Every structure is written in C-alpha cells, then in structure tokens.
Amino acid sequence: MKPYLSSDYISSISKEGYFDPHFRNGRLAEKSDLYSFGVVLAEQLTSQKPVSPPGASDVNLASLFRTSVEEGPLDQILDVQIIVDEATYKTAEKVADLAKRCLGLQRKARPFMEQVAVEFGGLRKSMADYQGGEDVEPSFS
C-alpha cells in the first residue's frame, strides 16, 4: 500500500521541526498531532523557530524546550514580551507544562487533544477571573 504522504513532502516538512520524531512510513499515528501542537506552543512561548538556521547549532526547539521546562528556570527560555505580570507568568508556566507533555517522546504519555482543550478552557477562566470576570483570550504572540 502506498503511503498517503510523499517522501519528498515528509522530508521537507520534517526538517521544519513539527513532525513527531517517531513518524514512520508516511503514516501518522495517534497523538502525532499533539507533538506538532506542542512545537507550536513552544514557538509561541519562546518566539523561536522550530529548527536552527543552517550553520547554527543542531538543537531543535522541541528538545531545547523540553529540557528547559524540566530543568528550569523557565524564564530563561520564555519570550520576555509575553510576561507582563504574575498572572501571565503563571499562565505561561501552565502552557509550558502542557507543551512539554505534548512534546513527550513517548506517545502514550502525551495528553489527548480533548484534555488539552479542557486545560485551555481552565486557563481562559483563570485569566478571566484575574481580569475581573471579563472573558479574555490568552495571547502569546
């Protein structure tokens, strides 16, 4: 059976740093999308690209982010422009933890997208409570 994604496409997009490292044979598996989503969250929190430009170090953002969240301190990797007060820092910490779980190397340990949606709903409520009950959309850009 022919894979539904061409090898050229897979090769080019995997260099962009979004694909699950366990992606095989042109077939996505359960929770592969969560890894990609974790990369996007890490991009938003750090304002860094998923892969280094040619000639720079070979470390990708997902690996760097996982290590930074696990070993800390988190504020060394976060984009300083998104942290305006204690509430945004606490929210960024929670999003960073969620991103780290999405970037887990073991697929089984990654959350389901439904769990991610529930957590974001809770973050939205927390930010609304902080803003005096006003419903807000957390912004990380």
Secondary structure, DSSP 8 states (H G I E B T S, - for coil): ---SS-HHHHHHHHTTT-S-TT-BTTB--TTHHHHHHHHHHHHHHH---SS--TTS-S--HHHHHHHHHHHS-GGGTS-GGG--SHHHHHHHHHHHHHHHHHT-SSGGGS--HHHHHHHHHHHHHHHHHHTTS--------
